[in-house]
Amino acid sequence: MATTAITKDTFSSTIDSNDVVLVDFWAGWCGPCMRFAPIYEEASERHDDVVFAKVDTEDQQELSAGLEITSIPTLMAFRGGYLVFRQAGLLQGKQLDELIDQVKALDPEELKKQSEAQKA
């Protein structure tokens, strides 16, 4: 599976309609972003059950600002529509694979319970 560019118009629907979604916030002028791009792309080929989304922070400034992206690359991971990981900085291939395995292992029903408990 290849990576998918998302925008402010498709962000929520992408998160809500897929079980596991990774989102890479990047820019063309960012050296670490360019080093992470092939790592992210290769991981997308190994994990065809995960959506690998990309947000160009230059093109999607409103989305990036709304999500308080202040450093790039920033990686977010969602499981069952819930944000479960957010980190700025470059990950290596093995680290990214381990993160994906950890996200997949999370129970969406438990995440829902935790979210509801926090709201109460």
C-alpha positions, 0 to 999 in steps of 0.5 A: 500500500502506498502513502496517501495525501490528506487535507483538512477536508479528508483528515477526519473521514480518513481517521474515522473510516479506517482502523489504524491510520498513521499520519506523517506531517512533513514539508519539502524543505525539511531535511529530516522529513525527506530522510523519513519519507522512504522509511515511511513508504517502505513501511506502507508496503509491509503493513497493507492493513494500515493507512499511511497518510501524509500532510504537507504542512506548507499546503495544509497550514490550517490543518497543521495549525489546528493540530498544533504541529510545531515541529516536523516531521511529526507522526500521529497514530490513530486506532479506531479513531482515537489518537494513541501516539504523537511524536515529533522527530525521525523514526527508523524502520525498526522503530516504526514497525514496532510502533505499528505493532503496538498500535495494532495491539491496542483494543479499540473498545478499551480506548472507547471506554477510556475516552468516555471515562475522561469525558465524565 
